[in-house]
Amino acid sequence: MSNAPSTLDTPLTDELTDDRIADDFDVRSALDALASPFQFAGFWSAVLLPLLYVPVLAGGIPGIERVSLGVLVAAHAVALVAGHGYQSE
């Protein structure tokens, strides 16, 4: 058996690792940039949607049924989850 040198040199693997880290960072930055408007909308929806509860529960909006109240509560839950991390730094 011979002790042939490896076809992968350490600098090449280090370079690949650095490229992968840079690519992961770029992907993460792009996803953060795309998520920001959704977090903004989710946060402010979660803040403003409860204002609709009072007239719906008081019967002040004609044509609103129990199903609509359920949809409103579900939309509020989705907004809470979507806007959870908005401006948390």
C-alpha positions in Angstrom: 0.0 0.0 0.0 1.2 3.4 -0.7 0.8 6.6 1.3 -0.6 8.7 -1.5 -1.5 12.2 -0.6 -5.1 13.0 -0.2 -6.9 14.6 -3.1 -8.5 17.1 -0.8 -6.1 19.6 0.6 -6.9 21.3 3.9 -7.0 24.8 2.4 -9.6 23.6 -0.1 -11.8 22.2 2.5 -11.4 25.3 4.7 -12.4 27.4 1.7 -15.4 25.3 1.0 -16.4 25.6 4.7 -16.0 29.4 4.5 -18.1 29.5 1.3 -20.9 27.4 2.9 -20.9 29.7 5.9 -21.1 32.8 3.7 -23.9 31.1 1.6 -25.8 30.2 4.8 -25.4 33.8 6.0 -26.7 35.2 2.6 -29.7 32.9 2.6 -30.5 33.8 6.2 -30.2 37.5 5.4 -32.5 37.1 2.4 -35.1 35.2 4.5 -34.9 37.8 7.2 -35.5 40.5 4.6 -38.5 38.7 3.3 -39.9 37.9 6.7 -39.7 41.5 7.9 -42.9 42.8 6.1 -44.8 39.7 7.3 -43.8 40.3 10.9 -44.7 43.9 10.5 -48.2 43.1 9.2 -48.6 40.3 11.7 -47.7 42.5 14.6 -49.9 45.4 13.7 -52.8 43.1 12.8 -52.4 41.5 16.2 -52.6 44.9 17.8 -55.6 46.2 15.8 -57.8 43.1 15.4 -59.0 43.1 19.0 -60.6 46.4 18.3 -63.1 44.5 16.1 -64.1 42.2 19.0 -66.3 44.7 20.8 -68.6 45.6 17.9 -68.8 42.0 16.8 -69.7 40.7 20.3 -72.1 43.6 20.9 -73.9 42.8 17.6 -73.1 46.3 16.2 -71.9 45.0 12.8 -74.9 43.6 10.9 -74.4 40.3 9.1 -71.6 39.1 11.4 -72.3 35.5 12.6 -70.6 33.2 15.0 -68.5 31.8 12.1 -67.2 35.3 11.4 -66.2 35.6 15.1 -64.4 32.3 14.8 -62.6 33.5 11.7 -61.7 36.8 13.5 -60.3 34.9 16.5 -58.3 32.5 14.2 -56.9 35.5 12.2 -55.9 37.1 15.5 -54.1 33.9 16.5 -52.2 33.8 13.2 -51.3 37.5 13.5 -49.9 36.9 17.0 -47.7 34.1 15.7 -46.6 36.0 12.6 -45.8 39.2 14.4 -44.2 37.6 17.5 -40.6 38.5 16.6 -41.2 42.0 15.2 -38.7 44.5 16.5 -37.6 42.3 19.3 -34.0 43.5 19.3 
